[in-house]
Structure formats: C-alpha cells, structure tokens
Amino acid sequence: MLARFDRLSLRAKLTLGFVALIGLMLAGGGAALLSHRVALAAMESFLDRDNRIAELSLTGRAALGQARRYEKEFLLKVKEFGYEETKSRYATLIHARLEALREDMDAVRRLSDDPGMAQQTRTIEEIAGRYEAGFLKVVALHGRLGRVDTGLEGQFRDRAHAIESLLRQGAPERLMSGLLTLRRHEKDFIQRGTSRHADAFEAAATGFRQDVARSDLPSRHKAELLLLGDEYRALFREYVAVEALIDADTQAYLEEAILIEPLLEQFHARASRAAAETRHALHGLGAATAWTVVVAGLIAILLALLVAGFIVRNANRWIGGCVAFADRLAAGDWTARLPQAAGDNEFGTLAAALNHMADALLAAHGKEEAAAAEQQRLNRTLRMLSRCNETLVRAPSETDLLEGICHHIVETGGYRLAWVGFARDDAQRSVAPAAHAGEGGGYLDDLRISWADTERGRGPTGTAIREGRIVVTHSLASAPEFAPWRAEAAKRGYASSIALPLRGRDGVLGALNIYAAEAEAFDVDEVRLLRELADDLAFGIVSQRDATARARAEEALDYYANYDGVTGLANRNLFGDRLRQATLHTARSGRRMAVLMLGLDRFKAINDSLGHDAGDALLKHVGQSLAAALREGDTVARLSSGEFAVAMSDLARDEDAAPVAMKLLEAAMRPLTLNGNDIYTTASMGISVYPKDGTDAASLLQNADAALSSAKAMGGNLFHFYSPQMNESMAARFALESGLRLALERDELRVHYQPRVSLQGGEMTSAEALVRWEHPEAGMMPPAQFIPLAEETGLILPLGEWVINSVCRQLRAWLDAGLPVPPVAVNLSARQFRQKNLVQVVRQALRVEGLEARYLELEITESALMDDMEAAIATLRELKAIGVKLSLDDFGTGYSSLSHLKRLPIDYLKIDQSFVRELTTDPDAAAICLAIVGLAHNLKLTVIAEGVETAGQANYLRQQRCDEMQGYYFSRPVPAGEFERFMTQATTLALPLRPPEERRTLLLVDDEANILSALKRMLRRDGYEIFTAGSAREGFDILSTHAVQVIVSDQRMPEMNGTEFLSKVRGLYPDTIRMVLSGYTDLGTITESINRGAIYKFLTKPWDDEQLREQVREAFHHYDAARLKA
C-alpha cells in the first residue's frame, strides 16, 4: 500500500490528507456544539430561579437597612423637628421599606418550591411586623415627651418658669439657688438620661420643698410655690418614666430587627450554593467538550503527521539530491547530474530540467574562464601603465619617480619584485640598485651584478645594459645565466624575470628589472607594454636630471647675485635691499636703527704677505665672528675687500648701538690660527643713526663710511659716530662704565637706609637698603644714574652681591651694639634674580655674619619674574626656605598677572610710587591703590606704599587700611649712622587720631597680668586701641560698654574657659573676630568650637611676636572684608 501511495503525484497525496483532516474537524465540532447546548440549559435554569432568589435576598437586606437608617434618623431628629413632623416623615418611610421587604419575601415563596424556604419567608414577615409595631409604640411615647416647648418637657419647664417668677418677688436667695440646682439636674438628665441625675433631681426637689416650707414668705406665696413645686416634680417624674419606657421598647424592637438579618443571610448563602453547583456543572461540561476536541485534534494531528511523513520523506529524498547536486555545481564540479525518477511525477520532470541546466553551465564556464583570465591580465597591465604614467608626470624628483614606478609595478601589476639599477663606470662596471619595491629588499643587498662580460655580467640585468636589449627569463630555476642568484631567488619565490634597458641620449643608463612568481609570466603582448614603460621611464629620468641641473644653475646665479662667495654673508646688493626694508619698518615703528661700517686694519698687508688664500680665510673667520655677535634679525654683509656692514634695527636709543659696536670690535680681534700660526687683526668702525644721520639707505651708508674714515684717521681699533654729540655721549658713557668698574675696588659705594613705618601705630617696622655711588668728581650719585648701566654691562651681579654682604655686615654690627634692629630689604634686579647661585649668595652672606634670616628681606620687581615663571617660583621658594621675607616691588606697573600673583610665595606687596604720587588728586590712581590693598589683604599679604611725600597721602592710605608706608614724608634714605638714631630714639610717625568708627579695637583676655602686659606692649605699635580683662566676667563688662572688633582670649581661666566665653560672645556680638591663645589644648573642645564658628583661629603659647602680629592683622582684615560684604 505504501509503495502505491509513493507512486502517486504530490497533488493526489495532498488531496487525500486534507479530506481526512476535514472529516475529523467536523466530528470534533459536532461534539463541541452538543456540550454548548447543555451548558446553555444549565445557565437558563440558574437565571430563572436561583439568581432571582439571590437578587430578592439582597434587595430585602437593602430595604431592611434603609428602614434601620430611617429609624435612627427619627430618634435623632424627633427632639429637633417635633413629634408630628418627624412621625409624618420617617414613620411613613419605615413602613414603605418594611412593606418592600414583605413583598420580596412573598416573591421568594412563589419562586421556590422548598417548604423550608417558604417557612423562613413567613418568619421574616412576622418579625418585620413586630419590629414595625414596636417602633410605632416608641414613636407614640416620643409624642408624649414632646419638644422643649410642648409635651411633658414643655409642661414641667412652664412650672419651673412660674416658680422662678414668684421667687423674683422678694424670695430669699437660698430658694433661688435651690431652683437653679433643680434646673441643672433637670438639664443633666435630659442631655444624658442617667438615673443618677434623676435621683439628684428628686433629692434637690425634696430639699427645695423643705426650704419653701421654712421660709418667711407670705402664706399665699408659700402655698403657691409649694403647689407649683409639686406639679413640677410630678411632671418631671412622668417624663423620667416615659424615657424609661422608650428605652425598653426600643431595645425590644431592635432585638426583633437583629433576628431578620441572619435569615436574609441564609437566603443569600443558599443562592450562592446554587450558583456554585451551576458553575460546577458548567465546568464539567466544558471539560468534556475540551476532551472531545483534544481527542479529535490528536487524531487529526496523528493522521496529518502520517500523511506528511510520507510526503516529506519522498520530498526530502528528492530535495536532498537537488541540494547535493547544487553544492557540487557551486564547488566547481560541472559533471554533477541527478538520477532519473521512477514514475511520471513532478520530481522526474525537475531532475531532467536540472540536468539540462548543468550541461549548459559546463559549456558556459569554460568560455568564461578563458575570457576572465585574458581580461584580468589586460586590466592589470593597463592599470599599471596608467599609474606609472601619472607618476612620470607628477614625480617631483628622480628618486620619487623611480620609487613610484617600482611601487606601481608591484602593487598594481601584481609582480613579486621590481627594481631599477644604474650602470657605473667603475673598474668592476657594477650595477647599483637605485630603487625597489616588493618582497626582496634583502635579495638586492648581495646581488653584486656587473654589466661587464663576466660571469656576473652575463645575467639578465648585465646583458640588458651591455647589449641594450630586453632579456626575458621564463624559468629562473633552469636558466644557466641565472645560476649565481638562483638560490636566493628560489627562497623568495621568484620564478621568471624580465630586464629592460633604460636608454638615454648618450647610451644605456641602467635597467628596469621585474620578477614574477609564475613561470612563463611574460608573453609577447606584455613584453611590448613593458618595453613602452621602460622607454617612458628612461625619458623621465633624463628629464628629471636636466631639470635638476637647471635648478642648480639658477640657484648658483641667484646666490652669487645676493651673497658673497668668500664669506657666505650678504653682499652689497642684498644688504642695500634689507637696509631699505629696515628704514621703512623703523619709520613706521618710531624706533631707531643704526648702520655700522667695519673695515679691517692692515688687511691689505696680510693679503699681500700671506697670500689670497690666507686673506680669504681671514675674511671668512671675521664674517663668522661678526654674525655670531649679532642679534637675530640684524644683518651683516661684506661690501668690498676688507669692509663689512651691519644693519641694526629696533633700537630704543641711539646710544644702544655703542655696546654692539664694542662687541663687534672684540669679535673682529679674535685671532685666526692658520698653518700653526695665529693671525691677529683689528678693525675700525663708523656708525650712522636713523633718522639723525639719514633717512634713506644711501645716506646712512655714506655717512657710516665717512665715520669709518674718521675712525681710521684716529689710529684705528675704535668706533666713531657720524654725529659729534653722539661721540661725546659715548665717551662719557665709557668713562662712567670704567669708573663703575673701579668703584667696587676703591670702596666708593655706600648703602643708605630708608625706614618703613606702620600706618596703624606709626612705629618703624623695617627699612630698605639703597645703594649710592660717592663719585670722586661728580659727588654722591643716585642709583638711577648708574644702575641701568650696571644692568647693561653685567656689573649688577657683583654690585648686588656687595650690597647684600654690606647690609648683613651692618645688621650684625647694630645687633652687636644692642640696638633694636628692624629687618632690612635689599632690591634684586632682574638680572641678579636670574643668576644661578642667588640662593647660595644669600645663604653665604647670612652664614658669614651669623645673622638670622628674619633680619633680611628681598624685593623683586614683577618684570623680573615673567621671563620664566616656573623657574622664578622655584627660586622664591628656595629663598623662603632660608627664612627671608619677600616683597613684590612696583606692583601694578608691569604684567600684574593675578593668576601668577596667587602662586608667588611672597609676604609683602608694594604699591608703586607712580600711583601714590597722584593718590589725592586722581580718582583713577586712588581706585588702583584701593584695589591693590583689597587684593593683598584677600591674599593675606602686607601692603606697603612707596613714595609717600605728603600728610594727605599718608592719611588717605591709612583710611584705606594700607599697612605700611615708605617715603620722604617720614624720612629720606639716610646713611647708617643717621639711621641708628631712628632705632635709639624710637622715632615714630605722627598720626592723627582716628574717628571712633575707624578705630581698630582689640580685647585681650587672660588671667595672668604679665601675659596681658607683654601682649599689650607688643601689639600697641600696630596702632590698635587695646582693652585688657583678667577674666571672662571682666571681658563681658568691656564688651557691653565698648565696640570691640577682635578678641584674643586665653583658654584656661577661672570661672569660665576661653571656648565657653567666646561661644557666648558669638551669640551676643556675632560680628567680632574671636581667637584663642593658650598653652593648653583640649582637641575635642577646640574642634567643636571651631566647627560651630565660635573661634576664628586657635593660637598656641609661647608665641612668635611677628607671627602673632600677622595673625591679629589678618583678623582685622577679615573683619573689614566681612563688614564691606555686609
């Protein structure tokens, strides 16, 4: 049977399978429909009876709940709205709700055929009747009570009001009090309804009756009061009795209501059970239906799998065969074929068609392979030629050309190695590789190819060069002429090669050699194309060499048109052009320039005696020396036999040319060693200056030449300005320089001292050392006349070192004399600050004199730091490590870089005198001073004002919280002997009294009197108004009567310690700045106080005077900053 099924067509097999599936699906659907009808019948039964009973039980419970709610509202509202109104509103509502409940129970009896359920409905109706009757009885009792103005309550209150009216007609106060007691008990009972208040009323009524009987009232009044009292008492008793009946009857009908709810709950539970039974029946039907459908589905699936198995097995066999057939075709097996199928079906037809297709593909593949190989070879060769042609056109040099061609042959042409070798005309007639590309760099290292007729010259390359023809080697493994190189070629996979001669105008230049990985790689067409490439390459090589030769010739012509052939310096032509450019630039910039003409003395004699070669060597030597002595941008040229010219631009003054002239003369005098002998020469120089001596190149050269003639006429070996005034000025300058060099040796330098004073207390704080030159002829010279010259000539280094040593020596002498010596500041020039051994110089000076570093201060200008900020900061830190203090001088006149300022380890900031001079007349200058003071204080620096010459300047600076001043207002710079008087006499600056709002007040608190005395003596010189207290209590007294800004307190004191005292001060005077100064530290207490903000700083005993003064000064700055911010 399976064999017969297998022979059927795919269409017939699928038809049989689908018919079976449809039949099974119809059977399963019929079973599901039957189950559905049964479920609907069960659902209808539930909806018709059980569900309706459940609904009626719920509506009955709702009706009972509404009746209970109306009942409660009646009891709450009856006293408010009155009996009649409340009864008419709520009694009717309750009756209607209970009637609805009875109707629901009657409907339940009609629906149910259960006798027990019918009996329960009748029981519920009876209980509802008793509940309604009891409620109506309570309603009637409430009618007897009435409201405040009606019923029993209204009646006994009328009697109470009548009694009150009679008592107001002259009755004793005791009776009125008794009535009020009765009324209070009455109200208590009405509000609370307890028997205690009813009993209290009865007792009070008895007492009231007795009081009335014993009273002195008239008989008629007394009798009337007794009658009213009895009526009042009787009515109240009746009211109490009705209240008791209401409570009893209410409890009775409430008990009836409680019985109804469980019965209704039973109805609901019975309906729920019926629903559960119905649901269970439906679930059973659903499960049966599900099993029916599942079984039918499983049978259908089994049948489908069976049919599909037969179909798939047959299809898979044929599809597998087709896939294997396609894989063999894809892998290149063009002989693959499918077997012919048995029977007349779709797979047989498909197999025949695919076999026919395979036959056609086999034929087409053979044609495509041949065409593809031909096309690939052609495309590769054409791409290579195209790239090589681009390189021939664009290559900037011969090397780039050769490397580019070799690269394209390998990368684009697909060859293994390409290299170009040139024929040499040496004894061996060797071939030198010039460029290569591909795998074979090591192969070329040991080729040793020749183009001579020898064993190594008969190879492909040598033969191509020697005979000028193309040599193709189809198999390197068997060619005898390739024997010397065969082993190395085999290692690198070379199988065939071609050598093409490169023909130039005068013969063969070399050969282009190409190696391939396949044998027989070069056919006739490829050889033709490669010959064309070799001819183009040879033409390109010749063209590159011609272009290089032309460029070198042009460069030589251009060079000798502008440069001297002997010295390599600019010649007269180029110098004239640069000189003209320099004059135009100088005219625009407003600066100065100079032209220097230098002529070698006795050059003609040297040239004649030693020969022209020696003369040329001397000229070259002098030219190099002159060029080395000039700045970058200056021009030196050789104009004629022994004459040179120099153009110097960007000069600030005419005199600036003189130092350069001296350097050039010294450079020209350097000896030249020639053949073991030293040749010495000297030079003369003439100088002309723009614009004084000329405004164009020609006039400047002419005048410099005239000055040169004058210098030679004066004996040579010197320079001469064209202007007589300049010559006189230079003569005076050189005399001054010469005298300054001797001043150190002759002990002509003096150090004067200018004191610095505090603007707060007026006392002298330190001094600045200023050098003077006691010239034997000109007298005492200020530093402005010789310090710039010392900077320029380099004399500033020994001069600065002398000043540091002299100051240290003088400080040692004053200390030995027992004087109160202040620190002394020494200025450091920019050049001195940059000297490598500055720190060693300072350390040595202090060590020699045995001087503490705190006595020496150093002042540095801004400009001295800016050349190399990192190195400057490193030097300053080394100086700080020694212990000297540092000042930044002339602040505001240089770079004033705030980003750098915050990094500098300095102690003082000095305001330049140019700002101080116009302080009281120029608002801008005043604003700058104020800004510098604020900036310095924020950076914790002391501010010093220089050049203070008037009281107005001093007072203004003092008002702006400047710390110190220096200037003629207090003292000019004076010699050491005169300065001693400032120390011995304790001279101070006279300061006006501060207004109260500007005074700086300081409170010192310590229980040791000697410490208070020492602190007050030390801090008084800073100009503070100082108060002292021996205890915290005294401190509070002072704070209550004086405005204090800063407080310094001891920690351990009787009664109250320092942190506790300052914590309380913070609460009372929060603006004060509070510090602790103590030899005892309780870390926990101090940390807590600081964290709470009670303490600004904690200082320890024993203290350093300068550090403590600085801390107090900083505290006042902090106070000022906080006040300004507020």
BANULUM-732046 format. One record per residue (C-alpha): x, y, z. Coordinates in steps of 0.02 Angstrom, whole numbers, plus 50000, padded with zeros to 5 digits. Layout:
XYZ;...
//
This chain:
500005000050000;501435012050043;502255008549876;500625012849786;500485028949890;502275033049847;501935032149661;500525044949675;500845062849623;501115076449754;499395083849713;498495067349747;499415064549911;498955081949975;497105079549924;496945063350024;497745071350178;496595086550176;494995075850157;495455065850314;495815081650414;494165089850366;493185074350422;494005074150592;493705092850614;491825090650579;491695076750711;492545087350843;491425102350802;489825092050824;490375086250997;490765104151049;489045110150988;488135097151092;489095102051250;488685120251218;486815116851213;486875107751380;487815122351459;486515134851397;485115124751476;486015124851645;486315143551633;484475147151593;483935137051745;485085147051856;484475163751788;482635159351804;482605154051987;484185154152092;484865170452027;483165178852055;483095172452234;484845179352266;484325196152198;482745196652306;483765192252463;484935206652426;483525219152393;482675213352554;484255216452653;484405233552571;482585237852618;482885232452800;484495242752804;483565258252741;482195255652873;483515254553010;484325270652945;482635279952946;482315273453122;483965280753183;483645297153096;481935298053181;482705295853353;483965309453314;482765322053237;481205319853346;481755332453476;482335344553343;480825344653223;479435339553343;478395323953358;477095326753222;478305332153087;479565318353124;478225305053133;477455310152968;479155309952881;480035294452949;478625282853005;477925282552828;479675279152755;479985264752875;478275257152837;478635258052649;480335249552668;479645235552775;478205233152653;479525231252513;480395218052619;478745208452639;478425209352451;480195202152417;479855187752536;478185184152450;479085183652280;480365171352352;478965159652408;478215159952234;479905155852150;480475142052269;479675125152289;480645122052451;479465121652605;480865126652723;481215142352621;479345146652621;479285144952812;480815156452828;479975169852722;478425169452834;479535170652989;480395185952916;478705194052879;478115191153059;479725198153135;479605213353020;477815216153084;478365215353267;479825227053227;478645239653147;477385238553292;478745241153422;479435256053327;477695264153314;477485261853502;479115271053533;478535284553413;476945286853519;477975288153679;479045301653598;477385310653562;477065311053750;478775318553782;478605332253651;479925345653617;480625359253730;479035369553712;477755355253702;477295338953792;477925334053962;479555343453940;478645359553898;477435357354045;478735354954182;479785369054113;478255380454120;478075375954305;479935379854331;479745396854247;478205400754355;479195396354513;480605407554455;479415422154430;478725420454607;480465419254681;480955435554596;479625444354701;480705445254856;481075427254898;482685422554991;484245419454888;484315401654954;482695397154867;483305404154701;484895393954721;483865378354756;482825381354598;484425383254495;485045366754565;483425358354512;483555365554337;485365359654322;484915341754370;483415342654251;484525347654104;485835334554150;484515320954143;483785327253977;485525327753899;486235311553972;484705301554028;485545293054178;484655287854339;485985296854441;485385313654378;483535308854407;483935303954588;484885320154611;483355329654548;482225320554674;483385324654818;483515342854765;481595343954748;481365337354923;482625349954989;481805364054893;480085359754965;480785359855141;481635376655111;480005384155047;479055377355197;480315385055318;480425401755227;479665418255289;478665420855132;476865426055140;475675411555158;474855414254991;476545414554902;477175399855001;475625389354959;475755393954776;477605389354773;477285372654856;475905368554731;476975373354582;478445363554654;477405347854674;476715349354497;478495352354430;479105336854523;477645326054464;477835330954282;479735327554288;479395310354365;478175306454223;479505312154097;480785300454177;479535286054169;479165288953983;481025289453947;481215272554032;479785265153927;480575272053769;482235263653811;481405246953849;480295246753693;481745252453584;482795237853646;481365225953610;481085230753428;482975231453398;483095213353454;481745209053326;482725218153189;484285208253233;483355191853200;482935196553020;484725198952957;485335180752986;483815174152894;484145185352745;485975179952751;485395161752741;484425165852582;485955173652507;487075158952557;485815146552482;485825156452318;487735156452319;487755137352341;486565135552194;487715146652089;489215135952139;488295119952090;487825127751923;489625133251895;490255115751937;489055108051811;489635120451678;491455116351716;491085097951695;490255100951526;491725112051475;492975098651523;492015085451425;491945096851275;493805100551290;494255082151299;493175078751148;494005092351048;495755087151109;495495068851062;494815073650892;496265085650868;497555072550918;496825060050796;496855073450660;498655077850703;499165059550701;498365057050532;499145073250467;500845067850531;500665051250447;500185058950280;501515072550298;502815059450343;502545050350180;502545066450082;504055074150172;505075058150162;504825057549975;505105076249954;506655076250067;507455062449965;507255072449805;507665089349886;509235081749966;509765075449798;509465092749721;510455101349862;511925089449840;511825092549653;511855111549681;513305110249806;514355100649680;513985113549546;514435127749667;516055118949712;516525118249527;516045100249490;515245103249323;515005084149295;513675082749433;511985075349373;510315069849455;509635051749435;508025049449334;506465046849445;505305031649431;503525035649380;502775050649297;502805063949433;503445081649467;505155076049534;505575066749374;505205082049270;506255092949386;507755081049378;507765081349188;507705100549185;509135102349310;510255090149216;509975100149058;510435116149151;512065108149214;512565103749037;512325121948984;513295128549134;514775117249097;514925124148922;514745142348980;516015140449119;517395135249002;517125150648895;517045162349048;518665155849122;519635159348964;518875176748944;519135181249128;520965176449127;521275186848973;520285201549041;521145201049210;522875201149135;522415215249018;521615225849153;523075223349272;524345228749142;523335243849087;523065249649266;524915248049299;525355258249144;524075271549191;524775273449366;526555273849301;526115287549176;525375297949318;526985295849416;528035300749263;527075317049252;526935321549436;528535314949519;529485329749595;531195321149590;532115306649512;532045296649674;530165298949688;529985293949506;530965277749524;530135272649687;528405276749620;528655266349460;529295251349560;527855252849682;526535252949544;527335238049456;527215227749615;525585234049690;524565236349531;525455224749410;525475210349535;527325206249515;528405199749655;529865212049642;530335227249538;531985236749548;532985249349448;534885248349437;536075260949358;537685256349269;539265263049349;540865267149256;541985259949392;543305246549369;542055232449401;540715240449293;539485237149434;537625239849435;536975249649585;535145247449638;534315264549646;532535259949697;531475244349727;529775238349785;529045221649834;529735206549927;531605206749905;532505220449999;533735207850066;533905199949895;534645216149825;535895218149967;537105204949898;536745204649711;538475210549652;537865212249472;539035218749338;538755224249160;540485218249105;540665202449001;540995191449154;540035177849245;539065190549348;538875201749197;538055188749086;536465188049189;534835196449130;535245213649201;537065214549143;536605208248969;535175220748951;536345235348995;537845229348898;536925224448738;535455236648753;534105223448728;532675215848827;533105199448916;531655188148967;532005173049079;530475161849077;531135149649209;532405155449336;532555137749402;533315131249238;534135146349153;536045143849161;536455162649152;535475165049315;536495152349413;537385164949532;535725171149600;534605155749585;534645150149767;534165167249837;532805169249706;532055152249749;531965156949934;530905172049890;529765163249767;530415171149605;530015160149453;530295171449300;531015188749262;531245202049131;532655215149117;532275230549011;533675242748963;533425261249005;534115270948855;534645289048871;535355301448746;537135295248773;536805276648791;536045264348915;535815271749089;535355255749177;533965242649181;532195240249246;532065222749321;530415213949358;530185196849443;528585186349440;528015171949550;527455161449399;528505153949262;528145159649083;527355175549154;527935187149014;527095184148845;527345194248687;525985207248722;526575210148900;528385212148844;527815225248719;526905235248851;528365233948974;529595239848838;528485255248817;528535257849005;530445256449010;530645269248870;529485281348960;530455278749122;532115282149037;531405298148963;530775303349134;532485300249213;533355310949082;532045324749104;532245324749293;534135325849280;534015340249155;532805349449271;533935346749421;535435353549327;534455368949275;533845372049452;535605370849523;536245383049394;534845395349435;535165393449622;537005397049596;536625412649494;535375418749624;536575415149767;538045424549693;536895439049649;536495441549835;537875433249937;539745434949949;540655419849881;542055420250010;541135423150174;539375417450131;538725433950201;537535445550111;538385456149976;538115474549938;536575470949831;535625460949964;536225472350104;535545487550014;533855479249992;533755474050177;534325491250230;532915499350133;531655487450213;532365491350385;532195510250359;530365508250308;529995497250459;530895509350577;529935524150506;528285515350544;528775509450719;529515525950778;531065516950845;532905519350799;534125509950686;535975510750655;537165506550511;538915500750560;540325500550433;541805489850488;543475489950400;544895477950442;546525487050486;548065481150389;547045468650286;547985473250127;549655469550211;549035452450270;548345448450098;549955453550010;551135444850130;550195428550166;549265426650001;547485427449943;547025410750021;547515417050193;546595433350159;545025423750111;545165412850266;545325428550374;543805436550292;542785420750321;543345419950503;542915438150536;541225436250449;540765421450560;541315430650716;540285445950672;538735435650633;538885426450798;538965442850896;537345449950824;535535447850872;534335437650769;533595449150638;535135460350617;536055459450450;537925458350421;538665459650245;540345460450159;540385475650045;542155475349973;543905468750004;544055471150192;542455480650230;540905473950318;539245482350355;537945479150490;536125485050494;535355485350669;533515489750689;532275491150833;533405501550947;532625511351089;534005524651093;535425530050983;536645525351121;536105507051111;537215504850959;538805507651061;538805491251160;538525481351000;539955490850916;541095485851059;540595467551039;540915468050853;542635475750876;543045462251003;542405448850884;543495455550743;545025454550855;544875435850886;546435427650811;546375415450665;547515400150675;548195396250502;549565383350469;550015383350653;550175402350663;548945414750744;548445429350633;547875444750730;546955459450660;545995474550722;544575484450647;543895502050637;542045506050635;540945520450582;539135522150641;537685531950570;535985532550657;534235533850583;533455546650570;534765558550640;536105554350511;534975549950365;533255543450319;533705532550170;534895518250140;536105527850029;536365542250151;536545530550301;537885520350209;538775535950151;538815543750324;539345527450407;540775526350280;541275544250324;541275539850509;542345524450467;543625535650381;543675546550537;543955531350648;545395525350537;546135542950537;546135542350728;547255526950725;546005512850705;545415499450826;543955510350882;542225515750825;541635533150782;539875540350765;539465551550620;538675563950745;539915573150859;538645573951000;538495555050999;540355553251011;540395564451163;538955554851243;539815538151212;541435544751282;540535549951442;539665533051450;541275523451434;542065534351566;540595530751683;540725512151649;542585512351681;542325521951844;540955509951899;542105495051872;543375503451988;542075509252116;541965492052196;543865490952209;544035508652278;542605506652404;541635521252331;539905513352352;538825517552502;537225509952571;535855521652634;534325515952730;532535522352711;531375517152853;529655509252831;528335513552960;526655506553011;525155516852959;524195509753106;525375513253252;526685524653172;528195514453231;529615509353116;529385491453055;530855489152935;531965498252810;532505497352628;534355497452582;534755509152435;536495509852357;537365526452319;538985529952224;540125542652301;541005547852139;542695556252167;542235570152043;540335570452024;539955567952208;538555557052277;537625549052131;535875541552149;535575523852084;534565529751933;536195536551856;537215520551863;536095505451899;535435504251717;537245504551656;537695491051781;536235480451718;536795482651538;538625478751567;538345464351689;539145473851835;537485472351927;537945454751985;539505459252086;538675475652137;537115466552202;538165453752295;539155467852376;537535476352435;536875460052514;538525457152604;538645475352661;536865475352730;537155459052825;538795465852894;537935481952953;536485472353032;537745461753128;538605477453192;536965485053251;536455469153339;538145467953424;537875485853483;536245480453566;535105490853454;533275485853417;533635481553237;532185480153113;532255469352956;533105477452805;532535474552625;533765473352479;533215475952298;533605462052174;533745467051991;533025455851855;534755450051802;535285446851980;533695436952016;534065425651868;535855421651919;536055403251958;536895405052128;535755418452203;535145407052343;536935402052385;537455420552388;536075424852513;536385409452620;538265412952623;538025431152673;536905426252820;538075412352874;539645423152870;538865436152984;537935423653093;536325432753053;534555426053072;533625425852908;532175435952979;533255451652977;533445451152788;532085454552660;532215454052470;531235464652346;530895458352168;530015467652029;528605459751927;529605460251765;531005450051843;529795435351865;528915434551699;530265427651584;530135410351662;528755409951792;529025391851845;530895394551874;530515410851965;529295402352083;530575388652118;531895401852162;530685411352275;530265395252368;532105391752396;532325409252467;530795406852579;531535390552639;533045400252703;531865411052806;531985427952719;530395437652681;529985442852503;529185458452431;528445461152257;529035478652209;528215491352093;526605481352085;525405487351951;526725494051831;527235477651750;526255462451696;525155461651852;524585443951813;523365439151950;523445420751903;525315421351936;525195432552089;524185419852188;525565406952159;527005417852218;527645413852394;527825432252444;527475441752604;527315459952550;526525469152404;527205486552368;526145499752282;527195509052155;527515527452191;526785532252021;525055528152092;525415535552264;526025552052189;524295556352118;523305547552254;522415562952323;522085571352155;521705557252030;520195545952064;520915532551949;522545531852047;521545530952209;520465516952139;522025507052089;522785509152263;521165503652345;521055488452231;522855483452270;522535484952457;520975474152447;521845461452335;523355460052451;522295458052607;521245444452525;522875435452482;523475437552664;524875449652611;525505465452695;525325481152587;526705494252580;526505511052491;528095518352413;528485536652382;527315544252513;527785562552521;526295571652599;525195570052753;523665568952639;524375553652552;524815545452717;523105548852795;522155542752641;523165526652637;522865524352823;520985526552799;521015513352663;521855500852781;523565501152697;524775492952819;526435502152797;527215516752704;528925522352645;529405539352580;530065556852610;528555561252717;529375551452857;531195550952803;532325551552652;533625537452631;534985541052761;536725534052797;536935520352926;537495532153064;535985543253045;534825528153033;535455522453204;534565537453282;532885530553223;533245514753320;533935522753477;532615536553487;531165525253433;530585538653312;528775536253257;527635543653126;526425556653193;524685550253153;523035559453177;521775551653294;520555540153207;518705543953218;517805531353326;517065522053177;518815519153104;519725513853262;520355496053274;519895489553446;520645473853520;520135464753680;521435453853768;520755441653899;521965431954012;522035428454199;523935431554203;524375450154215;526145448054146;525475439953986;524215453953962;525615466653985;526755457953859;525375456453729;524845474453751;526635480653735;526915470653576;525265474753489;525185493153536;526435497653400;525165492053269;524025506353318;522635496353400;521545502953540;521825488853665;520725483553812;521255470253938;520215458954050;520795446854186;519265435554172;517775431654063;516655442154175;517755457554151;517765453853964;515855454253958;515875470954052;517065478653924;516065471953777;514485479653848;515255497153851;516475497153701;516385492253518;517675478353501;518185470753334;519445457053378;519565446553539;521085436253592;520695425153742;521645412653849;520895395153858;521125390054041;520385403454155;519435402554321;517535402854318;517405400654127;518645394053998;519055402853835;517995392353715;516465394053826;516755412853841;516965415153653;515455404153616;514375415853720;515185431153641;514705424153470;512885424053521;512965441853594;514175450053471;514195439553312;515225452053210;516775450453320;518275440153264;518705427953404;520375419053433;521085408053570;522895409953630;523355396053750;524695383853802;523405370353836;522405361653702;520835351353725;520665344953547;518855339853561;518255356353635;519275366753514;518695356753362;516875358253414;517045377053443;517875379853276;516565369353187;515175379553270;516025395653213;516385401653391;518265402753359;519115410453207;520845403453246;521745394053385;523505400453426;524745392553546;525895398853681;527315403053680;527055413953528;528165421553396;527935440553400;527935443053212;526795428353179;525565433853313;525555451653246;525215444753073;523785433953138;522985448753227;523215459753072;522405446252967;520945445353090;520615464053068;520695461852878;519415447852894;518315459352997;518445473352867;518045461352724;516505454652815;515895472252851;516105477652669;515195462052609;513765465552730;
//
